[in-house]
């Protein structure tokens, strides 16, 4: 049973970790596309149209990857976690249905117009379709984060006939952690898209230094990132305070605080020792944790010992959180310097282009680290205080789970490789303006002669 539980968690973690990459990019990229489309409508500059057409291809590719991996992930609720749906399906099912009905159908309906309708519908219809697709991606995040947040901080539910049902949908949706998680995720999407935009533009400029369109999108990505990173830091701090209130065991694990104490230190680095319940090779800032978490250097912070045995593992949370924060600090430095360095320049220094290219997927890395903190930090609960993870796993053998996990790993490795090849190929080609109408008509005229 323990082996099956571990494999089921690993398989679902792989699926959701792979899936989350693509919505994290498309949510904000859709709004960038709306900006490019409006810029072309306002200026009639062909380079804006070329930029839009390039990035709409990247959006379509990423959106398709998100749909495929999302469908695969949803099947696992029934195959690997059947007791999840039989216990809280009356809440999870409607929230997932709301996402399909209000967001996915909206995106799917207008995505075709957005991709193929530019020369077939009036401009205002095409712009409206682009706006609705962008709005749909955000609505989709709203419903998915509502469900995920409810699993962390459930509210508005009652038990009836062995199932948990919604007594009031407003508290279910707007549960205590939802506003913080939604805002944090939308900002993460904005940063992911900004760095992908800047990084792939830098990749193009490495090969074509005088591509003005790539320089324009590089500036756009850096400027948006420079604004969003400080906001994300503030929101992340507020999210942490909310987590301290509602999930203190997660914070204790993140900070590797083994014992409740006043004036708790901030552990900058250590190797958490689960067996002996201590930190080896610890580097600490005295009173730091109490100051950050309670804004009082002498405040008491509950340690891991206060939550035994219902507490998450320490090492994964400790390291993933610090990796996320470290990446965030580097993103702040790179975006601020890059925005300043390219504010008026027609070209960027080659070394800066290589740095930006290296940071292309830094948003993905930070998001995955944050997701590990969020989901592992909920353990041993699948729905906090309602359903334990071990109670939800299905009656499936470790051999079957191991075979399917191997299949997923191989399939996703192939998919991701193909995705990256296409992505870098599109970025390397850059945005190519449409040829003038008279150039297009010349071969036709010659043929008629």
PAMARMI-570199 format. One record per residue (C-alpha): x, z, y; residue in three letters; residue number from 1. Coordinates in nm, 3 decimals, padded with zeros to 5 digits. Each point is the difference from the previous one (the first is absolute). Example, Ala and Ser with C-alpha at 12.3 -4.5 7.8 and 13.67 -1.06 7.14 Angstrom:
<recs>
REC      xx      zz      yy resn resi
REC  01.230  00.780 -00.450  ala    1
REC  00.137 -00.066  00.344  ser    2
</recs>
This chain:
<recs>
REC      xx      zz      yy resn resi
REC  00.000  00.000  00.000  unk    1
REC  00.280  00.089  00.239  unk    2
REC  00.181 -00.328 -00.072  unk    3
REC -00.321 -00.200  00.049  unk    4
REC -00.064  00.178  00.330  unk    5
REC  00.350 -00.076  00.125  unk    6
REC -00.024 -00.368 -00.097  unk    7
REC -00.349 -00.034  00.150  unk    8
REC  00.124  00.149  00.327  unk    9
REC  00.306 -00.226 -00.002  unk   10
REC -00.214 -00.308 -00.060  unk   11
REC -00.249  00.082  00.273  unk   12
REC  00.283  00.095  00.234  unk   13
REC  00.166 -00.337 -00.063  unk   14
REC -00.326 -00.185  00.061  unk   15
REC -00.099  00.178  00.316  unk   16
REC  00.357  00.003  00.134  unk   17
REC  00.029 -00.376 -00.050  unk   18
REC -00.349 -00.068  00.135  unk   19
REC  00.041  00.207  00.316  unk   20
REC  00.287 -00.221  00.119  unk   21
REC -00.228 -00.292  00.076  unk   22
REC -00.293  00.163  00.186  unk   23
REC  00.255  00.198  00.200  unk   24
REC  00.131 -00.332  00.131  unk   25
REC -00.324 -00.197  00.034  unk   26
REC -00.199  00.265  00.192  unk   27
REC  00.221 -00.023  00.309  unk   28
REC  00.121 -00.357 -00.054  unk   29
REC -00.358 -00.120  00.042  unk   30
REC -00.006  00.151  00.349  unk   31
REC  00.333 -00.166  00.082  unk   32
REC -00.156 -00.332 -00.108  unk   33
REC -00.293  00.059  00.233  unk   34
REC  00.249  00.054  00.282  unk   35
REC  00.185 -00.323 -00.084  unk   36
REC -00.328 -00.192 -00.015  unk   37
REC -00.115  00.135  00.337  unk   38
REC  00.340 -00.079  00.153  unk   39
REC -00.034 -00.361 -00.112  unk   40
REC -00.356 -00.019  00.130  unk   41
REC  00.112  00.134  00.337  unk   42
REC  00.318 -00.206  00.046  unk   43
REC -00.047 -00.302 -00.229  unk   44
REC  00.370  00.036 -00.074  unk   45
REC  00.067 -00.184 -00.332  unk   46
REC  00.259  00.261 -00.098  unk   47
REC -00.271  00.269 -00.014  unk   48
REC -00.206 -00.223 -00.227  unk   49
REC  00.301 -00.058 -00.225  unk   50
REC  00.063  00.375 -00.010  unk   51
REC -00.360  00.065 -00.095  unk   52
REC  00.007 -00.260 -00.277  unk   53
REC  00.322  00.141 -00.147  unk   54
REC -00.115  00.361 -00.005  unk   55
REC -00.348 -00.082 -00.125  unk   56
REC  00.168 -00.142 -00.311  unk   57
REC  00.189  00.326 -00.047  unk   58
REC -00.323  00.192  00.055  unk   59
REC -00.190 -00.208 -00.256  unk   60
REC  00.277  00.042 -00.258  unk   61
REC  00.012  00.377  00.054  unk   62
REC -00.379  00.033  00.004  unk   63
REC -00.021 -00.179 -00.335  unk   64
REC  00.260  00.234 -00.149  unk   65
REC -00.200  00.297  00.123  unk   66
REC -00.322 -00.128 -00.156  unk   67
REC  00.160 -00.067 -00.339  unk   68
REC  00.173  00.338 -00.022  unk   69
REC -00.308  00.181  00.133  unk   70
REC -00.225 -00.141 -00.269  unk   71
REC  00.251  00.095 -00.269  unk   72
REC  00.025  00.353  00.136  unk   73
REC -00.375  00.056  00.005  unk   74
REC -00.030 -00.067 -00.375  unk   75
REC  00.215  00.303 -00.071  unk   76
REC -00.271  00.236  00.123  unk   77
REC -00.190 -00.091 -00.315  unk   78
REC  00.285 -00.051 -00.245  unk   79
REC  00.244  00.280  00.085  unk   80
REC -00.206  00.249  00.204  unk   81
REC -00.358 -00.018 -00.133  unk   82
REC -00.080  00.365  00.073  unk   83
REC  00.076 -00.061  00.366  unk   84
REC -00.297 -00.232  00.030  unk   85
REC -00.230  00.212 -00.219  unk   86
REC  00.081  00.307  00.213  unk   87
REC  00.018 -00.131  00.358  unk   88
REC -00.116 -00.361 -00.046  unk   89
REC -00.316  00.072  00.200  unk   90
REC  00.227  00.044  00.303  unk   91
REC  00.291 -00.234 -00.077  unk   92
REC -00.224 -00.288 -00.113  unk   93
REC -00.206 -00.029  00.321  unk   94
REC  00.309  00.030  00.222  unk   95
REC  00.173 -00.282 -00.190  unk   96
REC -00.323 -00.202  00.017  unk   97
REC -00.021  00.053  00.376  unk   98
REC  00.351 -00.142  00.029  unk   99
REC -00.100 -00.312 -00.194  unk  100
REC -00.328 -00.053  00.183  unk  101
REC  00.115  00.067  00.356  unk  102
REC  00.364 -00.108 -00.008  unk  103
REC  00.103 -00.220 -00.291  unk  104
REC -00.302 -00.232  00.028  unk  105
REC  00.060 -00.023  00.375  unk  106
REC  00.364 -00.094 -00.051  unk  107
REC -00.076 -00.244 -00.284  unk  108
REC -00.277 -00.171  00.199  unk  109
REC  00.199 -00.068  00.312  unk  110
REC  00.345 -00.041 -00.155  unk  111
REC -00.082 -00.360 -00.094  unk  112
REC -00.095 -00.082  00.360  unk  113
REC  00.313  00.173  00.123  unk  114
REC  00.226 -00.192 -00.239  unk  115
REC -00.159 -00.345 -00.005  unk  116
REC -00.246 -00.021  00.287  unk  117
REC  00.218 -00.041  00.308  unk  118
REC -00.067 -00.373  00.031  unk  119
REC -00.351  00.016 -00.149  unk  120
REC -00.176  00.263  00.212  unk  121
REC -00.007  00.077  00.374  unk  122
REC  00.282  00.214  00.130  unk  123
REC -00.225  00.300  00.063  unk  124
REC -00.119 -00.007 -00.361  unk  125
REC  00.357 -00.009 -00.130  unk  126
REC  00.106  00.285  00.228  unk  127
REC -00.304  00.201 -00.105  unk  128
REC  00.082 -00.060 -00.367  unk  129
REC  00.358  00.121  00.057  unk  130
REC -00.129  00.310  00.180  unk  131
REC -00.248  00.077 -00.279  unk  132
REC  00.268 -00.030 -00.267  unk  133
REC  00.217  00.243  00.198  unk  134
REC -00.295  00.234  00.044  unk  135
REC -00.078 -00.026 -00.372  unk  136
REC  00.350  00.106 -00.102  unk  137
REC -00.033  00.312  00.216  unk  138
REC -00.346  00.082 -00.137  unk  139
REC  00.141 -00.034 -00.350  unk  140
REC  00.266  00.258  00.085  unk  141
REC -00.273  00.225  00.139  unk  142
REC -00.192  00.020 -00.328  unk  143
REC  00.302  00.022 -00.230  unk  144
REC  00.152  00.278  00.210  unk  145
REC -00.335  00.179  00.011  unk  146
REC -00.003  00.018 -00.380  unk  147
REC  00.367  00.091 -00.031  unk  148
REC -00.031  00.268  00.267  unk  149
REC -00.308  00.145 -00.169  unk  150
REC  00.203  00.035 -00.320  unk  151
REC  00.252  00.210  00.196  unk  152
REC -00.239  00.201  00.216  unk  153
REC -00.345 -00.033 -00.162  unk  154
REC -00.303  00.096  00.208  unk  155
REC -00.375 -00.065  00.007  unk  156
REC -00.040  00.001 -00.381  unk  157
REC -00.209  00.203 -00.243  unk  158
REC -00.015  00.020 -00.378  unk  159
REC -00.305 -00.131 -00.183  unk  160
REC -00.029 -00.056 -00.375  unk  161
REC  00.373  00.024 -00.063  unk  162
REC  00.081 -00.253  00.274  unk  163
REC  00.104  00.037  00.359  unk  164
REC -00.227 -00.184  00.241  unk  165
REC -00.015 -00.037  00.378  unk  166
REC -00.218  00.260  00.169  unk  167
REC  00.077 -00.153  00.340  unk  168
REC  00.190 -00.325  00.040  unk  169
REC  00.136  00.076  00.347  unk  170
REC  00.216  00.295 -00.117  unk  171
REC  00.099 -00.201 -00.308  unk  172
REC  00.126 -00.290  00.211  unk  173
REC  00.131  00.196  00.297  unk  174
REC  00.164  00.269 -00.209  unk  175
REC  00.266  00.226  00.159  unk  176
REC  00.303 -00.221 -00.066  unk  177
REC -00.164 -00.342  00.049  unk  178
REC  00.065 -00.054  00.375  unk  179
REC  00.368  00.084 -00.042  unk  180
REC  00.049 -00.211 -00.312  unk  181
REC -00.180 -00.303  00.143  unk  182
REC  00.193  00.009  00.328  unk  183
REC  00.329  00.057 -00.183  unk  184
REC -00.068 -00.293 -00.234  unk  185
REC -00.107 -00.242  00.275  unk  186
REC  00.314  00.081  00.197  unk  187
REC  00.207 -00.046 -00.317  unk  188
REC -00.157 -00.343 -00.039  unk  189
REC  00.080 -00.084  00.361  unk  190
REC  00.364  00.097 -00.049  unk  191
REC  00.023 -00.186 -00.330  unk  192
REC -00.135 -00.320  00.154  unk  193
REC  00.218  00.040  00.310  unk  194
REC  00.321  00.028 -00.199  unk  195
REC -00.098 -00.282 -00.236  unk  196
REC -00.070 -00.215  00.305  unk  197
REC  00.330  00.093  00.165  unk  198
REC  00.200 -00.013 -00.324  unk  199
REC -00.119 -00.339 -00.120  unk  200
REC  00.039 -00.139  00.352  unk  201
REC  00.357  00.134  00.000  unk  202
REC  00.056 -00.170 -00.336  unk  203
REC -00.112 -00.328  00.155  unk  204
REC  00.223  00.053  00.307  unk  205
REC  00.304  00.063 -00.221  unk  206
REC -00.044 -00.355 -00.129  unk  207
REC -00.140 -00.154  00.321  unk  208
REC  00.125  00.198  00.302  unk  209
REC -00.187 -00.211  00.255  unk  210
REC -00.348  00.030 -00.150  unk  211
REC -00.196  00.124  00.303  unk  212
REC -00.313  00.066 -00.203  unk  213
REC  00.185  00.232 -00.239  unk  214
REC  00.156  00.179  00.296  unk  215
REC -00.346  00.051  00.146  unk  216
REC -00.140  00.153 -00.318  unk  217
REC  00.312  00.213 -00.040  unk  218
REC -00.060  00.148  00.346  unk  219
REC -00.368  00.054 -00.078  unk  220
REC  00.080  00.191 -00.318  unk  221
REC  00.265  00.216  00.164  unk  222
REC -00.215  00.088  00.301  unk  223
REC -00.298  00.102 -00.210  unk  224
REC  00.224  00.206 -00.229  unk  225
REC  00.167  00.168  00.297  unk  226
REC -00.341  00.120  00.118  unk  227
REC -00.142  00.095 -00.341  unk  228
REC  00.293  00.202 -00.142  unk  229
REC -00.028  00.289  00.252  unk  230
REC -00.377  00.007 -00.048  unk  231
REC  00.049  00.011 -00.377  unk  232
REC  00.240  00.293  00.036  unk  233
REC -00.261  00.194  00.196  unk  234
REC -00.282 -00.090 -00.241  unk  235
REC  00.223  00.089 -00.296  unk  236
REC  00.059  00.344  00.151  unk  237
REC -00.375  00.055  00.045  unk  238
REC -00.061 -00.124 -00.355  unk  239
REC  00.257  00.251 -00.124  unk  240
REC -00.176  00.286  00.179  unk  241
REC -00.331 -00.110 -00.152  unk  242
REC  00.162 -00.009 -00.344  unk  243
REC  00.139  00.350  00.054  unk  244
REC -00.353  00.121  00.065  unk  245
REC -00.169 -00.172 -00.293  unk  246
REC  00.281 -00.062 -00.253  unk  247
REC  00.263  00.270  00.064  unk  248
REC  00.151 -00.042 -00.348  unk  249
REC  00.098 -00.356  00.088  unk  250
REC  00.176  00.114  00.317  unk  251
REC  00.182  00.277 -00.187  unk  252
REC  00.129 -00.261 -00.247  unk  253
REC  00.093 -00.246  00.275  unk  254
REC  00.203  00.270  00.175  unk  255
REC  00.136  00.140 -00.331  unk  256
REC -00.104  00.352  00.101  unk  257
REC -00.003  00.194 -00.324  unk  258
REC -00.104  00.335  00.144  unk  259
REC -00.240  00.108  00.274  unk  260
REC  00.193  00.120  00.303  unk  261
REC -00.008  00.047  00.373  unk  262
REC  00.235 -00.209  00.207  unk  263
REC  00.028 -00.258 -00.280  unk  264
REC  00.302 -00.231  00.031  unk  265
REC -00.021 -00.378  00.013  unk  266
REC  00.182 -00.135 -00.305  unk  267
REC  00.184 -00.308  00.120  unk  268
REC  00.157 -00.079 -00.336  unk  269
REC  00.003  00.162 -00.342  unk  270
REC -00.040 -00.069 -00.368  unk  271
REC -00.318  00.184 -00.102  unk  272
REC  00.048  00.193 -00.324  unk  273
REC -00.342  00.020 -00.169  unk  274
REC  00.127  00.210 -00.290  unk  275
REC  00.148  00.280  00.211  unk  276
REC -00.238 -00.050  00.295  unk  277
REC  00.270 -00.035  00.261  unk  278
REC  00.185 -00.262  00.203  unk  279
REC  00.355 -00.094 -00.097  unk  280
REC  00.250 -00.121  00.262  unk  281
REC -00.252  00.077  00.273  unk  282
REC  00.060 -00.085  00.365  unk  283
REC -00.253  00.186  00.215  unk  284
REC -00.104  00.036  00.363  unk  285
REC -00.101  00.365  00.055  unk  286
REC -00.365  00.053  00.102  unk  287
REC -00.048 -00.379  00.008  unk  288
REC -00.296 -00.027 -00.240  unk  289
REC -00.194  00.279  00.171  unk  290
REC  00.066 -00.156  00.339  unk  291
REC -00.110 -00.348 -00.104  unk  292
REC -00.298  00.100 -00.214  unk  293
REC -00.132  00.297  00.199  unk  294
REC  00.172 -00.056  00.335  unk  295
REC  00.124  00.358 -00.034  unk  296
REC  00.352  00.071 -00.131  unk  297
REC -00.116  00.332 -00.150  unk  298
REC -00.321 -00.129 -00.164  unk  299
REC -00.064  00.046 -00.370  unk  300
REC  00.002 -00.306 -00.225  unk  301
REC -00.136  00.024 -00.351  unk  302
REC  00.250 -00.091 -00.268  unk  303
REC -00.042 -00.172 -00.333  unk  304
REC -00.028  00.337 -00.175  unk  305
REC -00.337  00.051  00.166  unk  306
REC -00.151 -00.298 -00.183  unk  307
REC  00.129  00.038 -00.356  unk  308
REC -00.089 -00.159 -00.236  unk  309
REC -00.217 -00.246  00.200  unk  310
REC  00.275 -00.154  00.205  unk  311
REC  00.162 -00.346  00.013  unk  312
REC  00.357 -00.081 -00.109  unk  313
REC  00.247  00.068  00.279  unk  314
REC  00.283 -00.253 -00.032  unk  315
REC -00.205 -00.324  00.033  unk  316
REC -00.180  00.128  00.310  unk  317
REC  00.314  00.146  00.156  unk  318
REC  00.204 -00.320 -00.030  unk  319
REC -00.281 -00.249  00.067  unk  320
REC -00.101  00.178  00.321  unk  321
REC  00.355  00.005  00.133  unk  322
REC  00.047 -00.366 -00.090  unk  323
REC -00.320 -00.083  00.190  unk  324
REC  00.111  00.197  00.307  unk  325
REC  00.349 -00.150 -00.015  unk  326
REC -00.135 -00.354 -00.015  unk  327
REC -00.234  00.080  00.288  unk  328
REC  00.286  00.122  00.220  unk  329
REC  00.201 -00.315 -00.075  unk  330
REC -00.305 -00.214  00.079  unk  331
REC -00.029  00.178  00.334  unk  332
REC  00.365 -00.065  00.089  unk  333
REC -00.005 -00.363 -00.115  unk  334
REC -00.328 -00.085  00.176  unk  335
REC  00.094  00.165  00.329  unk  336
REC  00.346 -00.153  00.012  unk  337
REC -00.126 -00.338 -00.123  unk  338
REC -00.284 -00.011  00.255  unk  339
REC  00.243  00.087  00.279  unk  340
REC  00.271 -00.238 -00.117  unk  341
REC -00.235 -00.300 -00.032  unk  342
REC -00.230  00.067  00.299  unk  343
REC  00.135 -00.296  00.200  unk  344
REC  00.260 -00.157 -00.225  unk  345
REC -00.055 -00.349 -00.136  unk  346
REC  00.207  00.090 -00.305  unk  347
REC  00.070  00.319 -00.192  unk  348
REC  00.349  00.102 -00.118  unk  349
REC  00.063 -00.109 -00.359  unk  350
REC  00.068  00.358 -00.112  unk  351
REC -00.338  00.113  00.136  unk  352
REC -00.174 -00.283 -00.185  unk  353
REC  00.158  00.115 -00.325  unk  354
REC -00.107  00.358  00.067  unk  355
REC -00.358 -00.110  00.069  unk  356
REC  00.000 -00.217 -00.311  unk  357
REC  00.114  00.303 -00.201  unk  358
REC -00.287  00.203  00.150  unk  359
REC -00.264 -00.263 -00.085  unk  360
REC -00.165  00.216 -00.267  unk  361
REC  00.088  00.342  00.140  unk  362
REC -00.370  00.058  00.062  unk  363
REC -00.071 -00.053 -00.369  unk  364
REC  00.275  00.246 -00.096  unk  365
REC -00.133  00.268  00.236  unk  366
REC -00.358 -00.058 -00.117  unk  367
REC  00.094  00.037 -00.366  unk  368
REC  00.189  00.322  00.072  unk  369
REC -00.299  00.135  00.192  unk  370
REC -00.234 -00.103 -00.279  unk  371
REC  00.213  00.186 -00.254  unk  372
REC -00.020  00.313  00.214  unk  373
REC -00.376 -00.038  00.036  unk  374
REC -00.089 -00.065 -00.362  unk  375
REC  00.256  00.212 -00.186  unk  376
REC -00.069  00.281  00.245  unk  377
REC -00.361  00.019 -00.121  unk  378
REC  00.102  00.085 -00.356  unk  379
REC -00.117  00.151 -00.230  unk  380
REC -00.331 -00.104  00.155  unk  381
REC -00.153 -00.347 -00.001  unk  382
REC -00.272  00.127  00.234  unk  383
REC  00.117  00.324  00.158  unk  384
REC -00.187  00.297 -00.141  unk  385
REC -00.245 -00.226 -00.183  unk  386
REC  00.177 -00.198 -00.273  unk  387
REC  00.345  00.041 -00.151  unk  388
REC  00.205 -00.307 -00.082  unk  389
REC  00.038  00.109 -00.363  unk  390
REC -00.380  00.024 -00.034  unk  391
REC -00.058 -00.357  00.117  unk  392
REC  00.235 -00.194 -00.229  unk  393
REC -00.165 -00.205 -00.274  unk  394
REC  00.048  00.005 -00.376  unk  395
REC  00.264 -00.271 -00.014  unk  396
REC  00.318  00.014 -00.207  unk  397
REC  00.348  00.022  00.156  unk  398
REC  00.096 -00.317 -00.187  unk  399
REC -00.281 -00.197  00.166  unk  400
REC  00.084  00.142  00.340  unk  401
REC  00.370 -00.076 -00.049  unk  402
REC -00.075 -00.360 -00.099  unk  403
REC -00.233 -00.059  00.296  unk  404
REC  00.242  00.170  00.241  unk  405
REC  00.279 -00.230 -00.120  unk  406
REC -00.229 -00.299  00.048  unk  407
REC -00.084  00.110  00.354  unk  408
REC  00.366  00.049  00.088  unk  409
REC  00.097 -00.347 -00.121  unk  410
REC -00.301 -00.169  00.162  unk  411
REC  00.045  00.173  00.333  unk  412
REC  00.373 -00.071  00.001  unk  413
REC -00.074 -00.371 -00.046  unk  414
REC -00.275  00.005  00.264  unk  415
REC  00.216  00.181  00.253  unk  416
REC  00.294 -00.233 -00.060  unk  417
REC -00.223 -00.306  00.053  unk  418
REC -00.150  00.161  00.312  unk  419
REC  00.341  00.070  00.152  unk  420
REC  00.124 -00.351 -00.076  unk  421
REC -00.298 -00.158  00.175  unk  422
REC  00.017  00.247  00.288  unk  423
REC  00.366 -00.060  00.074  unk  424
REC -00.050 -00.376 -00.041  unk  425
REC -00.279  00.000  00.261  unk  426
REC  00.202  00.221  00.234  unk  427
REC  00.308 -00.218 -00.042  unk  428
REC -00.193 -00.314  00.094  unk  429
REC -00.145  00.167  00.307  unk  430
REC -00.297 -00.109  00.207  unk  431
REC -00.012 -00.377  00.029  unk  432
REC -00.214 -00.137  00.287  unk  433
REC -00.243 -00.277 -00.086  unk  434
REC  00.127 -00.344  00.105  unk  435
REC -00.170 -00.157  00.305  unk  436
REC -00.309 -00.205 -00.066  unk  437
REC  00.172 -00.325  00.096  unk  438
REC  00.272  00.064 -00.259  unk  439
REC -00.263  00.051 -00.268  unk  440
REC -00.185 -00.317  00.098  unk  441
REC  00.311 -00.225 -00.003  unk  442
REC  00.020 -00.046 -00.380  unk  443
REC -00.373 -00.075 -00.007  unk  444
REC  00.033 -00.258  00.275  unk  445
REC  00.295 -00.166 -00.173  unk  446
REC -00.192 -00.014 -00.324  unk  447
REC -00.290 -00.168  00.177  unk  448
REC  00.237 -00.264  00.140  unk  449
</recs>
